[in-house]
Amino acid sequence: MPEQPLTRVIEFDPEDEYRPEPEPEPAPPRWMDGSPRIGIHTSIAGGYLNALESAQKLGCNALQIFSASPRMWAVGPSRIADVDATAFRARREALGLGPLVIHANYLINLAAQQPMLRTRSIQAFHDELVRGVALRADFVVVHPGACGECKPDQAVRLAVDSVKQAAKNLPPTSLRILLENTAGMGTALGARLEELGEMLSALQGLEVGACLDTAHLFAAGYDIKSETGLASTLDLIDRAIGLERVPVFHVNDSKIPLGGRVDRHEHIGQGKIGAGAFRRFLTHPRLSAAAPEGLPGRAFLAETPIDDPGDDRRNVAALWEFAGLKDQAPEAEKGFSMLTAAAKKKVAQQVKSQRKASQAASRKTRAHVAADDRLPRASRGRGRLSAPIKRSPAKPKNRRKRG
């Protein structure tokens, strides 16, 4: 019997090498299908899920929320419990709402010159981003801040550096930061579109975009009310920022006239910008959510006041109507509002109590001033509650006895 080799030599075929299949490109979210996205800022009072339910009942297919209290620094846990975040993501998917935009805390000042305030702002903004990742939000909107007495170019550098620091050590995410334009009050950054574009250029590595507010544009002096003014403003946005980098617009009318440099929102079509201007704005081909001129998934979100029950629902309906899409709007729940009659009454009572307390304090101050005016000049300024002046008893005069 012929000897058999103990081993058989197998020639290596390069084609047999294991090559892992590349990860498939994630499919774009449903809200980027080119359909118009319209919504409003909804309240998280009572839980994050309530914001989703409110958006659906108001006839929205997109929404904006706060991830925590917008007017106070966090005291305690700044993270969202996993069970709450999971429930929120599942319910949002079921309702088909998107994009989800988070508006950052109003106290955050990324351009602050004071080290303590700036450090606190960076940490607070980082926490906003972490909560955004947990909720699987699409965008977090933040105001660039104000530097006070420092020069604008220094303020820009501070804001850019703060954004970079806040975005460190985040898990992999598709969440994008959007810097919002401002109305131009005080030394706030971002009223000039060129200034906003400068900040975005310095943050290209983070793919930061812009969120533009119609009321802020108008108050800052950009005439979006007239047809020619809107055209020239869109040209400037495209040159300074790039329209493709503006996935979200805050659509608000303004109580302030053109160039007033004060931020005061009004109901859609009832302010200084007006219904005709919003029809032009919301139907402009360059601002659509569909190709070729528009941006898939672009959202138009209202941040309008709710003075009376139903104002929120009416403002959402106005956006759909002015966009010429009334027939495509999701059905709103009849009579629903985030402000109920009972809540309005409670708020009115709180305002009335605060006004009474303020008036009482004012009367007390006036009474003190009047009493002070009646005192001798040397005694003025001590107030009625001041302790009486203590005087040392007069020493008896030394008199010589006559002999």
SVG drawing of the C-alpha trace seen along z (x, -y; Angstrom):
<svg xmlns="http://www.w3.org/2000/svg" viewBox="-64 -136 69 138">
<polyline fill="none" stroke="black" stroke-width="0.4" points="0.0,0.0 1.6,-3.3 2.3,-5.8 -0.1,-8.6 1.1,-12.1 0.3,-13.0 -0.9,-16.4 -2.3,-17.8 -1.1,-21.1 -4.0,-23.4 -3.2,-26.4 -4.5,-29.7 -7.0,-31.4 -7.3,-35.1 -11.0,-34.9 -11.6,-32.7 -10.5,-35.4 -13.3,-36.5 -14.4,-40.0 -17.1,-41.4 -20.0,-43.0 -20.0,-46.8 -22.6,-48.2 -25.7,-49.3 -26.3,-53.0 -29.0,-53.9 -32.3,-54.7 -33.3,-58.3 -36.1,-58.9 -39.7,-58.9 -40.0,-62.7 -37.4,-63.3 -39.6,-61.9 -40.2,-65.4 -43.5,-66.0 -44.1,-69.3 -43.3,-69.3 -45.3,-71.7 -45.6,-71.9 -45.4,-73.9 -43.6,-74.0 -45.4,-71.6 -45.2,-71.4 -43.4,-68.5 -45.5,-69.3 -46.5,-66.0 -44.0,-64.0 -42.2,-63.9 -45.0,-61.7 -47.5,-64.5 -45.6,-66.7 -46.0,-64.0 -49.7,-63.6 -50.2,-67.4 -48.5,-67.7 -50.6,-64.9 -53.9,-66.4 -53.0,-69.9 -52.6,-68.6 -48.8,-68.6 -46.4,-66.2 -43.3,-67.8 -42.6,-69.4 -40.3,-71.3 -39.9,-70.8 -37.7,-71.8 -35.8,-68.9 -36.0,-70.5 -37.0,-73.7 -35.9,-76.5 -35.5,-79.3 -33.6,-77.7 -30.3,-75.8 -30.6,-72.1 -30.6,-71.1 -30.3,-67.3 -30.1,-64.6 -29.8,-66.0 -30.2,-62.7 -33.4,-61.1 -34.3,-57.7 -33.8,-54.9 -37.4,-53.7 -38.8,-57.2 -36.5,-57.7 -37.4,-54.3 -41.1,-54.9 -40.8,-58.4 -38.9,-57.0 -41.4,-54.2 -44.4,-56.5 -42.8,-59.1 -42.2,-56.4 -45.8,-55.2 -47.1,-58.7 -44.7,-59.4 -43.7,-62.8 -40.5,-64.4 -38.2,-66.2 -38.0,-66.5 -36.3,-69.7 -35.2,-70.6 -34.8,-74.2 -32.0,-74.8 -32.3,-76.5 -32.6,-80.3 -30.1,-80.9 -27.3,-79.4 -24.8,-82.1 -22.1,-80.5 -20.4,-83.9 -20.2,-84.9 -17.1,-86.7 -17.5,-85.7 -15.7,-82.3 -18.3,-81.0 -21.3,-81.8 -19.5,-80.4 -18.5,-77.2 -22.0,-76.7 -23.5,-77.4 -21.1,-74.9 -22.1,-72.2 -25.8,-73.0 -25.6,-72.9 -23.7,-69.6 -26.5,-68.2 -29.1,-69.4 -27.2,-67.4 -27.0,-64.3 -30.8,-64.5 -31.2,-65.0 -29.3,-61.8 -31.4,-59.9 -34.7,-61.1 -33.2,-60.6 -33.9,-64.2 -32.9,-65.4 -31.8,-69.0 -30.9,-71.0 -31.4,-74.8 -29.4,-77.3 -28.9,-81.0 -25.3,-82.0 -25.3,-84.3 -24.0,-87.8 -20.6,-89.0 -21.6,-92.3 -18.8,-94.8 -16.4,-92.7 -15.9,-93.2 -18.1,-91.2 -15.2,-89.2 -14.2,-88.1 -17.8,-87.1 -17.9,-85.0 -14.7,-83.2 -16.1,-82.5 -19.4,-81.2 -17.6,-78.9 -15.2,-77.5 -18.1,-76.9 -20.0,-74.9 -16.9,-72.8 -16.4,-72.1 -20.1,-71.2 -20.1,-68.8 -17.2,-66.7 -17.6,-63.1 -21.0,-62.6 -21.9,-59.0 -22.2,-58.5 -25.4,-60.3 -27.1,-62.0 -28.2,-64.9 -27.3,-68.3 -26.7,-71.6 -28.5,-74.6 -27.6,-78.2 -30.6,-80.5 -30.6,-84.1 -31.6,-86.8 -33.6,-90.1 -30.7,-92.3 -31.5,-93.2 -28.5,-94.5 -25.2,-92.8 -26.8,-89.4 -24.9,-87.6 -26.6,-86.4 -28.8,-89.3 -26.6,-89.8 -26.8,-86.9 -23.1,-87.3 -22.2,-87.0 -24.2,-83.7 -22.5,-82.5 -19.1,-83.3 -19.8,-81.1 -21.1,-78.2 -18.0,-78.4 -15.8,-78.0 -17.9,-75.0 -17.8,-73.1 -16.2,-70.0 -19.4,-69.6 -21.8,-70.1 -23.6,-72.8 -26.5,-74.4 -28.9,-77.3 -32.4,-77.8 -33.9,-81.1 -36.8,-82.8 -39.1,-85.0 -39.9,-87.4 -36.2,-87.8 -35.3,-88.4 -38.0,-91.1 -37.1,-92.8 -33.4,-92.7 -34.2,-94.7 -34.7,-92.0 -37.8,-92.9 -39.4,-89.5 -42.8,-91.2 -42.5,-92.5 -41.9,-90.2 -38.7,-91.9 -37.5,-92.0 -38.1,-88.3 -36.2,-87.6 -33.2,-89.6 -33.2,-88.2 -33.2,-84.6 -30.3,-85.6 -28.4,-86.9 -29.2,-83.7 -27.9,-81.6 -24.6,-83.6 -23.9,-84.0 -25.1,-80.7 -26.4,-78.4 -30.1,-77.6 -29.2,-73.9 -27.9,-74.5 -31.2,-75.8 -33.3,-72.7 -35.7,-74.5 -37.5,-77.8 -39.3,-79.2 -42.4,-80.8 -43.7,-83.6 -45.4,-86.9 -44.0,-90.0 -45.5,-92.5 -42.5,-94.7 -42.2,-96.8 -39.3,-96.2 -36.0,-96.9 -37.4,-97.3 -34.7,-95.0 -37.0,-93.5 -38.1,-89.9 -41.9,-89.8 -43.9,-87.0 -47.5,-87.4 -50.1,-85.0 -49.4,-83.9 -50.8,-86.6 -51.9,-89.0 -48.7,-90.9 -46.5,-93.4 -45.4,-90.7 -48.9,-89.8 -50.8,-87.0 -49.8,-87.8 -46.1,-87.7 -46.5,-84.2 -48.3,-82.9 -45.3,-84.0 -42.8,-82.6 -44.4,-79.2 -45.0,-78.6 -41.6,-79.9 -40.0,-77.1 -36.5,-77.8 -38.0,-77.1 -39.9,-73.9 -39.3,-70.5 -38.9,-68.8 -36.2,-68.7 -34.9,-70.1 -34.9,-73.6 -36.0,-72.7 -34.5,-70.7 -36.1,-67.3 -37.4,-67.3 -37.3,-71.1 -39.6,-72.0 -41.7,-75.1 -42.4,-75.4 -44.5,-78.0 -43.5,-79.5 -46.6,-81.7 -48.3,-82.8 -51.3,-80.9 -53.4,-83.8 -56.7,-81.8 -57.6,-78.2 -57.3,-77.1 -54.7,-79.6 -52.1,-76.9 -54.5,-74.8 -55.4,-77.9 -51.8,-78.8 -50.9,-75.3 -54.0,-75.4 -52.9,-78.9 -49.5,-77.4 -51.1,-74.6 -53.5,-77.1 -50.8,-79.7 -48.7,-76.9 -51.6,-76.0 -51.7,-72.5 -54.9,-72.7 -56.2,-69.5 -53.0,-67.6 -52.9,-68.6 -53.3,-65.9 -56.6,-66.0 -56.6,-68.0 -58.6,-67.0 -61.6,-69.3 -61.4,-71.6 -58.0,-70.5 -55.5,-73.1 -52.5,-73.0 -54.2,-75.8 -57.5,-74.8 -60.0,-77.3 -59.2,-76.2 -55.5,-76.6 -56.1,-80.1 -58.1,-81.0 -55.3,-79.8 -52.7,-81.7 -54.9,-84.8 -55.2,-84.5 -51.5,-84.1 -50.8,-87.2 -53.5,-89.1 -51.8,-88.0 -48.4,-89.0 -49.7,-92.4 -51.4,-93.0 -48.1,-92.1 -46.2,-94.4 -48.7,-97.3 -48.6,-96.8 -44.8,-96.9 -44.9,-100.0 -47.3,-101.8 -45.2,-100.9 -42.1,-102.3 -44.0,-105.6 -45.2,-105.8 -41.6,-105.5 -40.4,-108.1 -43.2,-110.5 -42.5,-110.0 -38.8,-110.6 -39.6,-113.9 -41.4,-115.2 -38.4,-114.6 -35.8,-117.3 -33.1,-117.4 -30.4,-116.0 -32.6,-113.0 -33.6,-112.1 -32.7,-108.8 -32.9,-106.8 -36.4,-105.5 -39.3,-105.1 -38.0,-101.8 -34.6,-103.2 -33.5,-103.1 -33.6,-106.5 -30.4,-108.5 -28.6,-108.0 -27.1,-111.2 -24.6,-111.4 -25.9,-113.4 -24.5,-116.9 -21.7,-117.4 -22.3,-120.1 -20.2,-123.2 -17.5,-123.9 -18.4,-127.1 -16.0,-128.8 -17.3,-129.6 -16.9,-133.2 -15.2,-133.8"/>
</svg>
